Amino acid sequence: QVQLAESGGGLVQVGGSLRLSCAASGSIESINAMGWYRQAPGKQREFLARITRVGFTAYGDSVKGRFTIARDNNKNTVYVQMNGLKPEDTAVYYCVAGPGSGLATPKYWGQGTQVTVSS
């Protein structure tokens, strides 16, 4: 099993920045891709970004150019730097991970961290 623990959420003004972190523990060797999803009230969960163990990245269309994913394999941690935040970025952000290179259906989910963008 793998446990994922997010941190770094909070309240930020429009145009501001936040960096979320997610530390993985447990059967780390079983993980390849790590990434992020979010879910806004009344909406479906949305894929944001993912990064493989060797550093290949992919982003959802809504965050391309604004969000940057990074990973420190020595710390078993994935980050997402979020710039130019908009009110529509308000959501619960989830760290995800899985054994493959993609995260269409992540095997592991964190508890989530709230991000609120105020206008």
Secondary structure in CASP SS format (residue, H / E / C, confidence):
PFRMAT SS
TARGET T0000
AUTHOR 0000-0000-0000
METHOD secondary structure of the structure
MODEL  1
Q C 1.00
V E 1.00
Q E 1.00
L E 1.00
A E 1.00
E E 1.00
S E 1.00
G C 1.00
G C 1.00
G E 1.00
L E 1.00
V E 1.00
Q E 1.00
V C 1.00
G C 1.00
G C 1.00
S C 1.00
L E 1.00
R E 1.00
L E 1.00
S E 1.00
C E 1.00
A E 1.00
A E 1.00
S E 1.00
G E 1.00
S C 1.00
I H 1.00
E H 1.00
S H 1.00
I C 1.00
N C 1.00
A E 1.00
M E 1.00
G E 1.00
W E 1.00
Y E 1.00
R E 1.00
Q E 1.00
A C 1.00
P C 1.00
G C 1.00
K C 1.00
Q C 1.00
R C 1.00
E E 1.00
F E 1.00
L E 1.00
A E 1.00
R E 1.00
I E 1.00
T C 1.00
R C 1.00
V C 1.00
G C 1.00
F C 1.00
T E 1.00
A E 1.00
Y E 1.00
G C 1.00
D C 1.00
S C 1.00
V C 1.00
K C 1.00
G C 1.00
R C 1.00
F E 1.00
T E 1.00
I E 1.00
A E 1.00
R E 1.00
D E 1.00
N C 1.00
N C 1.00
K C 1.00
N C 1.00
T E 1.00
V E 1.00
Y E 1.00
V E 1.00
Q E 1.00
M E 1.00
N C 1.00
G C 1.00
L C 1.00
K C 1.00
P H 1.00
E H 1.00
D H 1.00
T C 1.00
A E 1.00
V E 1.00
Y E 1.00
Y E 1.00
C E 1.00
V E 1.00
A E 1.00
G E 1.00
P C 1.00
G C 1.00
S C 1.00
G C 1.00
L C 1.00
A C 1.00
T C 1.00
P C 1.00
K C 1.00
Y E 1.00
W E 1.00
G C 1.00
Q C 1.00
G C 1.00
T E 1.00
Q E 1.00
V E 1.00
T E 1.00
V E 1.00
S E 1.00
S C 1.00
END
